[in-house]
Each structure stands twice: as C-alpha cells, then as structure tokens.
Amino acid sequence: MEYNFDPVKGNVLCEGKDVTIFTTGIITSQVVKAVEELKESGVDAELIEICSIKPIDEKLTKTKLDQWISVKS
C-alpha cells in the first residue's frame, strides 16, 4: 500500500465494494483491523482516511458519497 500524507487530502487505504468506512486520527489503526475482520467475514469494505476534518477533502468525500447514493437509489 502506498501512503502519501497530505493534511488536506484523504487517502483510500483499502478498496471495497460493499461498504465505505471513513476514519480519522488515532482510531485509524483499529479501524484497519476491523476492516480486515470484515473482509474475513465476507464483507468487502473500502476504507477512507480523512486526515483533516477542517478543511475536509470535499472532492473525495463527495465522490464516495455520490457512489453510494447512486447505487442505493
């Protein structure tokens, strides 16, 4: 996994198609473990790390939310 820290940009830590999980801060390492457990259970989870809540990566956040809205509609 390639990781490029940019305090204004989010990072897709793990691709997935069943659910998208957003995380930030020190909880991220625990969320990574939870995503691994979900994958073992058959849930293909995408993990997005948002480095900063303010300012938030609006482009990435909107893109991911729009994907779910269009799928669920």
PDB file with SEQRES, HELIX, SHEET and CRYST1 records, atoms N, CA, C and O in Angstrom:
SEQRES   1 A   73  MET GLU TYR ASN PHE ASP PRO VAL LYS GLY ASN VAL LEU          
SEQRES   2 A   73  CYS GLU GLY LYS ASP VAL THR ILE PHE THR THR GLY ILE          
SEQRES   3 A   73  ILE THR SER GLN VAL VAL LYS ALA VAL GLU GLU LEU LYS          
SEQRES   4 A   73  GLU SER GLY VAL ASP ALA GLU LEU ILE GLU ILE CYS SER          
SEQRES   5 A   73  ILE LYS PRO ILE ASP GLU LYS LEU THR LYS THR LYS LEU          
SEQRES   6 A   73  ASP GLN TRP ILE SER VAL LYS SER                              
HELIX    1 AA1 GLY A   25  ILE A   27  5                                   3    
HELIX    2 AA2 THR A   28  GLU A   40  1                                  13    
HELIX    3 AA3 GLU A   58  LYS A   72  1                                  15    
SHEET    1 AA1 3 ASN A  11  CYS A  14  0                                        
SHEET    2 AA1 3 ALA A  45  GLU A  49 -1                                        
SHEET    3 AA1 3 VAL A  19  THR A  23  1                                        
CRYST1    1.000    1.000    1.000  90.00  90.00  90.00 P 1           1          
ATOM      1  N   MET A   1       0.851  -1.178   0.000  1.00  0.00           N  
ATOM      2  CA  MET A   1       0.000   0.000   0.000  1.00  0.00           C  
ATOM      3  C   MET A   1       0.894   1.239   0.000  1.00  0.00           C  
ATOM      4  O   MET A   1       1.805   1.364   0.819  1.00  0.00           O  
ATOM      5  N   GLU A   2       0.622   2.137  -0.919  1.00  0.00           N  
ATOM      6  CA  GLU A   2       1.348   3.410  -0.977  1.00  0.00           C  
ATOM      7  C   GLU A   2       0.583   4.435  -0.157  1.00  0.00           C  
ATOM      8  O   GLU A   2      -0.639   4.540  -0.261  1.00  0.00           O  
ATOM      9  N   TYR A   3       1.307   5.187   0.656  1.00  0.00           N  
ATOM     10  CA  TYR A   3       0.677   6.176   1.522  1.00  0.00           C  
ATOM     11  C   TYR A   3       1.366   7.517   1.350  1.00  0.00           C  
ATOM     12  O   TYR A   3       2.569   7.648   1.576  1.00  0.00           O  
ATOM     13  N   ASN A   4       0.592   8.503   0.949  1.00  0.00           N  
ATOM     14  CA  ASN A   4       1.103   9.869   0.799  1.00  0.00           C  
ATOM     15  C   ASN A   4       0.315  10.786   1.717  1.00  0.00           C  
ATOM     16  O   ASN A   4      -0.863  11.052   1.474  1.00  0.00           O  
ATOM     17  N   PHE A   5       0.958  11.268   2.765  1.00  0.00           N  
ATOM     18  CA  PHE A   5       0.258  12.149   3.698  1.00  0.00           C  
ATOM     19  C   PHE A   5       0.154  13.550   3.140  1.00  0.00           C  
ATOM     20  O   PHE A   5       1.146  14.168   2.753  1.00  0.00           O  
ATOM     21  N   ASP A   6      -1.064  14.029   3.110  1.00  0.00           N  
ATOM     22  CA  ASP A   6      -1.358  15.422   2.755  1.00  0.00           C  
ATOM     23  C   ASP A   6      -2.486  15.831   3.688  1.00  0.00           C  
ATOM     24  O   ASP A   6      -3.564  15.240   3.633  1.00  0.00           O  
ATOM     25  N   PRO A   7      -2.269  16.829   4.545  1.00  0.00           N  
ATOM     26  CA  PRO A   7      -3.279  17.170   5.556  1.00  0.00           C  
ATOM     27  C   PRO A   7      -4.621  17.622   4.984  1.00  0.00           C  
ATOM     28  O   PRO A   7      -5.611  17.682   5.714  1.00  0.00           O  
ATOM     29  N   VAL A   8      -4.668  17.937   3.709  1.00  0.00           N  
ATOM     30  CA  VAL A   8      -5.925  18.393   3.110  1.00  0.00           C  
ATOM     31  C   VAL A   8      -6.584  17.288   2.280  1.00  0.00           C  
ATOM     32  O   VAL A   8      -7.773  17.379   1.977  1.00  0.00           O  
ATOM     33  N   LYS A   9      -5.843  16.262   1.912  1.00  0.00           N  
ATOM     34  CA  LYS A   9      -6.361  15.197   1.046  1.00  0.00           C  
ATOM     35  C   LYS A   9      -6.615  13.921   1.847  1.00  0.00           C  
ATOM     36  O   LYS A   9      -5.853  13.571   2.748  1.00  0.00           O  
ATOM     37  N   GLY A  10      -7.690  13.245   1.500  1.00  0.00           N  
ATOM     38  CA  GLY A  10      -7.972  11.942   2.080  1.00  0.00           C  
ATOM     39  C   GLY A  10      -7.214  10.859   1.334  1.00  0.00           C  
ATOM     40  O   GLY A  10      -6.722  11.083   0.228  1.00  0.00           O  
ATOM     41  N   ASN A  11      -7.121   9.686   1.944  1.00  0.00           N  
ATOM     42  CA  ASN A  11      -6.428   8.552   1.342  1.00  0.00           C  
ATOM     43  C   ASN A  11      -7.344   7.340   1.312  1.00  0.00           C  
ATOM     44  O   ASN A  11      -7.988   7.018   2.311  1.00  0.00           O  
ATOM     45  N   VAL A  12      -7.403   6.674   0.178  1.00  0.00           N  
ATOM     46  CA  VAL A  12      -8.113   5.405   0.088  1.00  0.00           C  
ATOM     47  C   VAL A  12      -7.118   4.350   0.573  1.00  0.00           C  
ATOM     48  O   VAL A  12      -6.166   4.016  -0.133  1.00  0.00           O  
ATOM     49  N   LEU A  13      -7.342   3.832   1.772  1.00  0.00           N  
ATOM     50  CA  LEU A  13      -6.424   2.865   2.351  1.00  0.00           C  
ATOM     51  C   LEU A  13      -6.723   1.449   1.863  1.00  0.00           C  
ATOM     52  O   LEU A  13      -5.833   0.599   1.817  1.00  0.00           O  
ATOM     53  N   CYS A  14      -7.979   1.205   1.500  1.00  0.00           N  
ATOM     54  CA  CYS A  14      -8.388  -0.122   1.084  1.00  0.00           C  
ATOM     55  C   CYS A  14      -9.605   0.005   0.173  1.00  0.00           C  
ATOM     56  O   CYS A  14     -10.585   0.653   0.539  1.00  0.00           O  
ATOM     57  N   GLU A  15      -9.553  -0.600  -0.996  1.00  0.00           N  
ATOM     58  CA  GLU A  15     -10.688  -0.591  -1.917  1.00  0.00           C  
ATOM     59  C   GLU A  15     -11.707  -1.641  -1.470  1.00  0.00           C  
ATOM     60  O   GLU A  15     -11.337  -2.668  -0.902  1.00  0.00           O  
ATOM     61  N   GLY A  16     -12.969  -1.383  -1.724  1.00  0.00           N  
ATOM     62  CA  GLY A  16     -14.027  -2.336  -1.405  1.00  0.00           C  
ATOM     63  C   GLY A  16     -15.307  -1.955  -2.110  1.00  0.00           C  
ATOM     64  O   GLY A  16     -15.441  -0.835  -2.603  1.00  0.00           O  
ATOM     65  N   LYS A  17     -16.264  -2.892  -2.163  1.00  0.00           N  
ATOM     66  CA  LYS A  17     -17.496  -2.617  -2.902  1.00  0.00           C  
ATOM     67  C   LYS A  17     -18.768  -2.726  -2.067  1.00  0.00           C  
ATOM     68  O   LYS A  17     -19.829  -2.291  -2.514  1.00  0.00           O  
ATOM     69  N   ASP A  18     -18.687  -3.292  -0.873  1.00  0.00           N  
ATOM     70  CA  ASP A  18     -19.899  -3.491  -0.075  1.00  0.00           C  
ATOM     71  C   ASP A  18     -20.233  -2.313   0.836  1.00  0.00           C  
ATOM     72  O   ASP A  18     -21.405  -2.001   1.048  1.00  0.00           O  
ATOM     73  N   VAL A  19     -19.220  -1.672   1.365  1.00  0.00           N  
ATOM     74  CA  VAL A  19     -19.429  -0.581   2.314  1.00  0.00           C  
ATOM     75  C   VAL A  19     -18.209   0.323   2.287  1.00  0.00           C  
ATOM     76  O   VAL A  19     -17.092  -0.133   2.043  1.00  0.00           O  
ATOM     77  N   THR A  20     -18.428   1.605   2.538  1.00  0.00           N  
ATOM     78  CA  THR A  20     -17.325   2.560   2.654  1.00  0.00           C  
ATOM     79  C   THR A  20     -17.282   3.075   4.081  1.00  0.00           C  
ATOM     80  O   THR A  20     -18.292   3.520   4.627  1.00  0.00           O  
ATOM     81  N   ILE A  21     -16.109   3.010   4.675  1.00  0.00           N  
ATOM     82  CA  ILE A  21     -15.901   3.469   6.042  1.00  0.00           C  
ATOM     83  C   ILE A  21     -14.913   4.627   6.008  1.00  0.00           C  
ATOM     84  O   ILE A  21     -13.846   4.531   5.402  1.00  0.00           O  
ATOM     85  N   PHE A  22     -15.281   5.723   6.668  1.00  0.00           N  
ATOM     86  CA  PHE A  22     -14.396   6.878   6.802  1.00  0.00           C  
ATOM     87  C   PHE A  22     -13.797   6.854   8.202  1.00  0.00           C  
ATOM     88  O   PHE A  22     -14.492   6.557   9.174  1.00  0.00           O  
ATOM     89  N   THR A  23     -12.505   7.167   8.306  1.00  0.00           N  
ATOM     90  CA  THR A  23     -11.835   7.206   9.599  1.00  0.00           C  
ATOM     91  C   THR A  23     -10.899   8.406   9.656  1.00  0.00           C  
ATOM     92  O   THR A  23     -10.525   8.971   8.629  1.00  0.00           O  
ATOM     93  N   THR A  24     -10.534   8.778  10.859  1.00  0.00           N  
ATOM     94  CA  THR A  24      -9.571   9.852  11.053  1.00  0.00           C  
ATOM     95  C   THR A  24      -8.882   9.673  12.404  1.00  0.00           C  
ATOM     96  O   THR A  24      -9.449   9.102  13.335  1.00  0.00           O  
ATOM     97  N   GLY A  25      -7.674  10.162  12.489  1.00  0.00           N  
ATOM     98  CA  GLY A  25      -6.988  10.213  13.773  1.00  0.00           C  
ATOM     99  C   GLY A  25      -6.447   8.890  14.280  1.00  0.00           C  
ATOM    100  O   GLY A  25      -6.217   7.956  13.512  1.00  0.00           O  
ATOM    101  N   ILE A  26      -6.248   8.830  15.600  1.00  0.00           N  
ATOM    102  CA  ILE A  26      -5.578   7.688  16.207  1.00  0.00           C  
ATOM    103  C   ILE A  26      -6.399   6.400  16.159  1.00  0.00           C  
ATOM    104  O   ILE A  26      -5.849   5.320  16.374  1.00  0.00           O  
ATOM    105  N   ILE A  27      -7.674   6.486  15.889  1.00  0.00           N  
ATOM    106  CA  ILE A  27      -8.524   5.300  15.795  1.00  0.00           C  
ATOM    107  C   ILE A  27      -8.274   4.519  14.501  1.00  0.00           C  
ATOM    108  O   ILE A  27      -8.715   3.377  14.369  1.00  0.00           O  
ATOM    109  N   THR A  28      -7.574   5.128  13.558  1.00  0.00           N  
ATOM    110  CA  THR A  28      -7.395   4.526  12.228  1.00  0.00           C  
ATOM    111  C   THR A  28      -6.791   3.129  12.293  1.00  0.00           C  
ATOM    112  O   THR A  28      -7.236   2.246  11.561  1.00  0.00           O  
ATOM    113  N   SER A  29      -5.811   2.902  13.126  1.00  0.00           N  
ATOM    114  CA  SER A  29      -5.189   1.572  13.195  1.00  0.00           C  
ATOM    115  C   SER A  29      -6.195   0.511  13.645  1.00  0.00           C  
ATOM    116  O   SER A  29      -6.149  -0.624  13.171  1.00  0.00           O  
ATOM    117  N   GLN A  30      -7.102   0.874  14.558  1.00  0.00           N  
ATOM    118  CA  GLN A  30      -8.141  -0.063  14.998  1.00  0.00           C  
ATOM    119  C   GLN A  30      -9.170  -0.298  13.895  1.00  0.00           C  
ATOM    120  O   GLN A  30      -9.684  -1.407  13.748  1.00  0.00           O  
ATOM    121  N   VAL A  31      -9.466   0.737  13.128  1.00  0.00           N  
ATOM    122  CA  VAL A  31     -10.416   0.604  12.026  1.00  0.00           C  
ATOM    123  C   VAL A  31      -9.833  -0.281  10.928  1.00  0.00           C  
ATOM    124  O   VAL A  31     -10.564  -1.053  10.307  1.00  0.00           O  
ATOM    125  N   VAL A  32      -8.530  -0.181  10.680  1.00  0.00           N  
ATOM    126  CA  VAL A  32      -7.872  -1.055   9.704  1.00  0.00           C  
ATOM    127  C   VAL A  32      -8.056  -2.516  10.120  1.00  0.00           C  
ATOM    128  O   VAL A  32      -8.362  -3.363   9.281  1.00  0.00           O  
ATOM    129  N   LYS A  33      -7.874  -2.814  11.395  1.00  0.00           N  
ATOM    130  CA  LYS A  33      -8.075  -4.182  11.894  1.00  0.00           C  
ATOM    131  C   LYS A  33      -9.529  -4.617  11.717  1.00  0.00           C  
ATOM    132  O   LYS A  33      -9.800  -5.758  11.344  1.00  0.00           O  
ATOM    133  N   ALA A  34     -10.450  -3.714  11.982  1.00  0.00           N  
ATOM    134  CA  ALA A  34     -11.878  -4.038  11.820  1.00  0.00           C  
ATOM    135  C   ALA A  34     -12.206  -4.337  10.357  1.00  0.00           C  
ATOM    136  O   ALA A  34     -12.983  -5.249  10.071  1.00  0.00           O  
ATOM    137  N   VAL A  35     -11.627  -3.583   9.439  1.00  0.00           N  
ATOM    138  CA  VAL A  35     -11.843  -3.810   8.011  1.00  0.00           C  
ATOM    139  C   VAL A  35     -11.291  -5.177   7.608  1.00  0.00           C  
ATOM    140  O   VAL A  35     -11.909  -5.883   6.811  1.00  0.00           O  
ATOM    141  N   GLU A  36     -10.142  -5.552   8.145  1.00  0.00           N  
ATOM    142  CA  GLU A  36      -9.574  -6.873   7.870  1.00  0.00           C  
ATOM    143  C   GLU A  36     -10.511  -7.970   8.367  1.00  0.00           C  
ATOM    144  O   GLU A  36     -10.706  -8.974   7.682  1.00  0.00           O  
ATOM    145  N   GLU A  37     -11.093  -7.785   9.555  1.00  0.00           N  
ATOM    146  CA  GLU A  37     -12.047  -8.760  10.094  1.00  0.00           C  
ATOM    147  C   GLU A  37     -13.309  -8.824   9.232  1.00  0.00           C  
ATOM    148  O   GLU A  37     -13.851  -9.905   9.000  1.00  0.00           O  
ATOM    149  N   LEU A  38     -13.770  -7.675   8.764  1.00  0.00           N  
ATOM    150  CA  LEU A  38     -14.930  -7.667   7.878  1.00  0.00           C  
ATOM    151  C   LEU A  38     -14.642  -8.458   6.610  1.00  0.00           C  
ATOM    152  O   LEU A  38     -15.474  -9.249   6.164  1.00  0.00           O  
ATOM    153  N   LYS A  39     -13.475  -8.248   6.033  1.00  0.00           N  
ATOM    154  CA  LYS A  39     -13.097  -8.975   4.813  1.00  0.00           C  
ATOM    155  C   LYS A  39     -13.065 -10.480   5.057  1.00  0.00           C  
ATOM    156  O   LYS A  39     -13.487 -11.256   4.201  1.00  0.00           O  
ATOM    157  N   GLU A  40     -12.567 -10.896   6.221  1.00  0.00           N  
ATOM    158  CA  GLU A  40     -12.554 -12.318   6.572  1.00  0.00           C  
ATOM    159  C   GLU A  40     -13.971 -12.867   6.694  1.00  0.00           C  
ATOM    160  O   GLU A  40     -14.203 -14.058   6.485  1.00  0.00           O  
ATOM    161  N   SER A  41     -14.919 -11.991   7.035  1.00  0.00           N  
ATOM    162  CA  SER A  41     -16.327 -12.391   7.170  1.00  0.00           C  
ATOM    163  C   SER A  41     -17.099 -12.267   5.866  1.00  0.00           C  
ATOM    164  O   SER A  41     -18.298 -12.543   5.820  1.00  0.00           O  
ATOM    165  N   GLY A  42     -16.412 -11.850   4.802  1.00  0.00           N  
ATOM    166  CA  GLY A  42     -17.056 -11.749   3.505  1.00  0.00           C  
ATOM    167  C   GLY A  42     -17.594 -10.375   3.148  1.00  0.00           C  
ATOM    168  O   GLY A  42     -18.272 -10.220   2.133  1.00  0.00           O  
ATOM    169  N   VAL A  43     -17.298  -9.370   3.973  1.00  0.00           N  
ATOM    170  CA  VAL A  43     -17.725  -8.002   3.689  1.00  0.00           C  
ATOM    171  C   VAL A  43     -16.549  -7.263   3.062  1.00  0.00           C  
ATOM    172  O   VAL A  43     -15.498  -7.109   3.683  1.00  0.00           O  
ATOM    173  N   ASP A  44     -16.737  -6.807   1.825  1.00  0.00           N  
ATOM    174  CA  ASP A  44     -15.678  -6.126   1.085  1.00  0.00           C  
ATOM    175  C   ASP A  44     -15.753  -4.626   1.396  1.00  0.00           C  
ATOM    176  O   ASP A  44     -16.468  -3.878   0.729  1.00  0.00           O  
ATOM    177  N   ALA A  45     -15.007  -4.205   2.415  1.00  0.00           N  
ATOM    178  CA  ALA A  45     -15.088  -2.833   2.917  1.00  0.00           C  
ATOM    179  C   ALA A  45     -14.007  -1.949   2.296  1.00  0.00           C  
ATOM    180  O   ALA A  45     -12.847  -2.343   2.170  1.00  0.00           O  
ATOM    181  N   GLU A  46     -14.417  -0.762   1.919  1.00  0.00           N  
ATOM    182  CA  GLU A  46     -13.488   0.270   1.464  1.00  0.00           C  
ATOM    183  C   GLU A  46     -13.183   1.164   2.661  1.00  0.00           C  
ATOM    184  O   GLU A  46     -14.082   1.513   3.427  1.00  0.00           O  
ATOM    185  N   LEU A  47     -11.924   1.528   2.819  1.00  0.00           N  
ATOM    186  CA  LEU A  47     -11.524   2.361   3.955  1.00  0.00           C  
ATOM    187  C   LEU A  47     -10.908   3.658   3.453  1.00  0.00           C  
ATOM    188  O   LEU A  47      -9.935   3.650   2.699  1.00  0.00           O  
ATOM    189  N   ILE A  48     -11.486   4.758   3.880  1.00  0.00           N  
ATOM    190  CA  ILE A  48     -11.017   6.091   3.516  1.00  0.00           C  
ATOM    191  C   ILE A  48     -10.535   6.791   4.783  1.00  0.00           C  
ATOM    192  O   ILE A  48     -11.280   6.924   5.754  1.00  0.00           O  
ATOM    193  N   GLU A  49      -9.285   7.234   4.761  1.00  0.00           N  
ATOM    194  CA  GLU A  49      -8.768   8.011   5.879  1.00  0.00           C  
ATOM    195  C   GLU A  49      -8.858   9.491   5.515  1.00  0.00           C  
ATOM    196  O   GLU A  49      -8.319   9.932   4.500  1.00  0.00           O  
ATOM    197  N   ILE A  50      -9.540  10.231   6.349  1.00  0.00           N  
ATOM    198  CA  ILE A  50      -9.644  11.681   6.196  1.00  0.00           C  
ATOM    199  C   ILE A  50      -8.656  12.281   7.194  1.00  0.00           C  
ATOM    200  O   ILE A  50      -8.859  12.194   8.405  1.00  0.00           O  
ATOM    201  N   CYS A  51      -7.594  12.884   6.685  1.00  0.00           N  
ATOM    202  CA  CYS A  51      -6.526  13.400   7.552  1.00  0.00           C  
ATOM    203  C   CYS A  51      -6.966  14.626   8.337  1.00  0.00           C  
ATOM    204  O   CYS A  51      -6.463  14.885   9.430  1.00  0.00           O  
ATOM    205  N   SER A  52      -7.897  15.369   7.782  1.00  0.00           N  
ATOM    206  CA  SER A  52      -8.332  16.612   8.414  1.00  0.00           C  
ATOM    207  C   SER A  52      -9.836  16.763   8.238  1.00  0.00           C  
ATOM    208  O   SER A  52     -10.361  16.612   7.134  1.00  0.00           O  
ATOM    209  N   ILE A  53     -10.513  17.058   9.316  1.00  0.00           N  
ATOM    210  CA  ILE A  53     -11.951  17.311   9.244  1.00  0.00           C  
ATOM    211  C   ILE A  53     -12.220  18.710   8.700  1.00  0.00           C  
ATOM    212  O   ILE A  53     -13.187  18.939   7.974  1.00  0.00           O  
ATOM    213  N   LYS A  54     -11.337  19.643   9.070  1.00  0.00           N  
ATOM    214  CA  LYS A  54     -11.487  21.016   8.598  1.00  0.00           C  
ATOM    215  C   LYS A  54     -10.125  21.561   8.234  1.00  0.00           C  
ATOM    216  O   LYS A  54      -9.340  21.842   9.140  1.00  0.00           O  
ATOM    217  N   PRO A  55      -9.800  21.726   6.987  1.00  0.00           N  
ATOM    218  CA  PRO A  55     -10.678  21.513   5.837  1.00  0.00           C  
ATOM    219  C   PRO A  55     -10.761  20.025   5.490  1.00  0.00           C  
ATOM    220  O   PRO A  55      -9.792  19.282   5.650  1.00  0.00           O  
ATOM    221  N   ILE A  56     -11.922  19.610   5.018  1.00  0.00           N  
ATOM    222  CA  ILE A  56     -12.138  18.221   4.628  1.00  0.00           C  
ATOM    223  C   ILE A  56     -11.901  18.082   3.124  1.00  0.00           C  
ATOM    224  O   ILE A  56     -12.074  19.039   2.370  1.00  0.00           O  
ATOM    225  N   ASP A  57     -11.510  16.906   2.706  1.00  0.00           N  
ATOM    226  CA  ASP A  57     -11.314  16.634   1.282  1.00  0.00           C  
ATOM    227  C   ASP A  57     -12.698  16.478   0.645  1.00  0.00           C  
ATOM    228  O   ASP A  57     -13.221  15.371   0.519  1.00  0.00           O  
ATOM    229  N   GLU A  58     -13.271  17.603   0.251  1.00  0.00           N  
ATOM    230  CA  GLU A  58     -14.636  17.605  -0.279  1.00  0.00           C  
ATOM    231  C   GLU A  58     -14.770  16.771  -1.549  1.00  0.00           C  
ATOM    232  O   GLU A  58     -15.778  16.092  -1.744  1.00  0.00           O  
ATOM    233  N   LYS A  59     -13.764  16.818  -2.404  1.00  0.00           N  
ATOM    234  CA  LYS A  59     -13.840  16.085  -3.668  1.00  0.00           C  
ATOM    235  C   LYS A  59     -13.937  14.575  -3.417  1.00  0.00           C  
ATOM    236  O   LYS A  59     -14.820  13.912  -3.962  1.00  0.00           O  
ATOM    237  N   LEU A  60     -13.045  14.039  -2.606  1.00  0.00           N  
ATOM    238  CA  LEU A  60     -13.055  12.607  -2.314  1.00  0.00           C  
ATOM    239  C   LEU A  60     -14.323  12.213  -1.564  1.00  0.00           C  
ATOM    240  O   LEU A  60     -14.962  11.217  -1.903  1.00  0.00           O  
ATOM    241  N   THR A  61     -14.686  12.980  -0.557  1.00  0.00           N  
ATOM    242  CA  THR A  61     -15.870  12.676   0.233  1.00  0.00           C  
ATOM    243  C   THR A  61     -17.123  12.684  -0.634  1.00  0.00           C  
ATOM    244  O   THR A  61     -17.940  11.767  -0.547  1.00  0.00           O  
ATOM    245  N   LYS A  62     -17.281  13.697  -1.461  1.00  0.00           N  
ATOM    246  CA  LYS A  62     -18.455  13.789  -2.323  1.00  0.00           C  
ATOM    247  C   LYS A  62     -18.467  12.656  -3.344  1.00  0.00           C  
ATOM    248  O   LYS A  62     -19.524  12.085  -3.612  1.00  0.00           O  
ATOM    249  N   THR A  63     -17.324  12.325  -3.913  1.00  0.00           N  
ATOM    250  CA  THR A  63     -17.255  11.234  -4.891  1.00  0.00           C  
ATOM    251  C   THR A  63     -17.726   9.926  -4.265  1.00  0.00           C  
ATOM    252  O   THR A  63     -18.525   9.208  -4.866  1.00  0.00           O  
ATOM    253  N   LYS A  64     -17.249   9.612  -3.083  1.00  0.00           N  
ATOM    254  CA  LYS A  64     -17.616   8.360  -2.416  1.00  0.00           C  
ATOM    255  C   LYS A  64     -19.080   8.365  -2.002  1.00  0.00           C  
ATOM    256  O   LYS A  64     -19.767   7.355  -2.153  1.00  0.00           O  
ATOM    257  N   LEU A  65     -19.567   9.484  -1.484  1.00  0.00           N  
ATOM    258  CA  LEU A  65     -20.982   9.555  -1.100  1.00  0.00           C  
ATOM    259  C   LEU A  65     -21.891   9.464  -2.322  1.00  0.00           C  
ATOM    260  O   LEU A  65     -22.928   8.803  -2.275  1.00  0.00           O  
ATOM    261  N   ASP A  66     -21.511  10.115  -3.403  1.00  0.00           N  
ATOM    262  CA  ASP A  66     -22.305  10.037  -4.636  1.00  0.00           C  
ATOM    263  C   ASP A  66     -22.371   8.610  -5.169  1.00  0.00           C  
ATOM    264  O   ASP A  66     -23.401   8.200  -5.705  1.00  0.00           O  
ATOM    265  N   GLN A  67     -21.282   7.846  -5.029  1.00  0.00           N  
ATOM    266  CA  GLN A  67     -21.301   6.445  -5.470  1.00  0.00           C  
ATOM    267  C   GLN A  67     -22.366   5.665  -4.708  1.00  0.00           C  
ATOM    268  O   GLN A  67     -23.108   4.884  -5.304  1.00  0.00           O  
ATOM    269  N   TRP A  68     -22.446   5.868  -3.405  1.00  0.00           N  
ATOM    270  CA  TRP A  68     -23.423   5.145  -2.604  1.00  0.00           C  
ATOM    271  C   TRP A  68     -24.836   5.620  -2.869  1.00  0.00           C  
ATOM    272  O   TRP A  68     -25.767   4.816  -2.904  1.00  0.00           O  
ATOM    273  N   ILE A  69     -25.006   6.918  -3.056  1.00  0.00           N  
ATOM    274  CA  ILE A  69     -26.346   7.444  -3.323  1.00  0.00           C  
ATOM    275  C   ILE A  69     -26.864   6.909  -4.655  1.00  0.00           C  
ATOM    276  O   ILE A  69     -28.034   6.540  -4.758  1.00  0.00           O  
ATOM    277  N   SER A  70     -26.004   6.862  -5.679  1.00  0.00           N  
ATOM    278  CA  SER A  70     -26.455   6.367  -6.984  1.00  0.00           C  
ATOM    279  C   SER A  70     -26.721   4.869  -6.954  1.00  0.00           C  
ATOM    280  O   SER A  70     -27.603   4.388  -7.666  1.00  0.00           O  
ATOM    281  N   VAL A  71     -25.975   4.120  -6.144  1.00  0.00           N  
ATOM    282  CA  VAL A  71     -26.188   2.678  -6.046  1.00  0.00           C  
ATOM    283  C   VAL A  71     -27.476   2.379  -5.288  1.00  0.00           C  
ATOM    284  O   VAL A  71     -28.217   1.469  -5.661  1.00  0.00           O  
ATOM    285  N   LYS A  72     -27.745   3.125  -4.245  1.00  0.00           N  
ATOM    286  CA  LYS A  72     -28.895   2.861  -3.381  1.00  0.00           C  
ATOM    287  C   LYS A  72     -30.198   3.409  -3.959  1.00  0.00           C  
ATOM    288  O   LYS A  72     -31.277   2.962  -3.569  1.00  0.00           O  
ATOM    289  N   SER A  73     -30.119   4.359  -4.872  1.00  0.00           N  
ATOM    290  CA  SER A  73     -31.326   4.981  -5.422  1.00  0.00           C  
ATOM    291  C   SER A  73     -32.014   4.079  -6.426  1.00  0.00           C  
ATOM    292  O   SER A  73     -33.046   4.451  -6.984  1.00  0.00           O  
TER     293      SER A  73                                                      
END                                                                             
